[in-house]
Amino acid sequence: MWVGENGIDVVYPSGNTVFIPRAMVVKAINMLINRRKLTVDDVHFEITNEYRTRTDKLMAVLRKLPGVTIGRFPRVLYYNTP
């Protein structure tokens, strides 16, 4: 994964990449903090505009943030303040 000013490039072992624009990352973080939870459908329909590859990668990026935990069914991220 490469983080730059314009967004994040997620690099696959094959060398292919998926770019996640900065605006999507910022919107997702703000939604997660404000709502305290974010489902895969929230990300898919409200942030990544139904671009499946970006949805999965953005969820993976968000779950690495401090205070974020993941629920499996349905796939949902929870933000827990310290």
N, C-alpha and C positions, 0 to 999 in steps of 0.2 A: 504494500500500500504506500502510495506517495501522496503527501499532503502538500498542497501549494496554495497560493493566494486565491486562485479561481475555483478550487474544489479539491476533490480526492480522486486519484486514479487507483482503482483496485486492479492489481495485476494477477492474472491466473498463471499457474505453472507453465502453461503453453506459450505464454508471452502475450496473449490477448489481454486487453484492458477494458474496464468499464469505468467511465467518467461520471462522477456524481458532482454536479455543480454546487458551489458554495451556498447559493440561495436555498437549495433543497436541504442541505445539512443544517443550516441555521433555522429554517422553518421547522424541521423535525425536532431539533433540540428544544426550541421554544414551545412547541406543542407538547412535548413530553414533560417538560417542567411544569407547564400550566395545568395540564390535565392529570398529571401524576401517572398516567398510563397511555400507551400507544399500541394499537393493534396493527397487525399486518395489513388489514383492510384500510385503516386510517392512512398508513403510509402509501399504500398502493393507489387509492382513489383520490386522496387529498394532497399528496406531495409529489409522487413520481409519475403521476398521470398515466397509470396503468402500464408502465414500462417494467415488466416483471423482473428483469435482471437487476435494474437499479433498486427495486423494492427490496429484494433479498440482500443485496450488498449494503444498502443504507441501514437496514435492520441490524446487520452484523456489525457495522461501525458503531451504531448507537449503543449496542449492548456492551461495548468495551468501555463506556464512560463510567466514571466513579458514581456510585449510588444507583446504578441501573441493574435490575435483575430481570430474568426472563421467565415467563410462564410458557408451558408447552402447548396446551390445548385450551383455547385457541392460542396461536402464537401472539404473545403480548409482552411488551416491555413495561416494567414498573420503575418509577423514579422514587427512590426513598431518600429523603433528606436526612442528613446526620443529626 
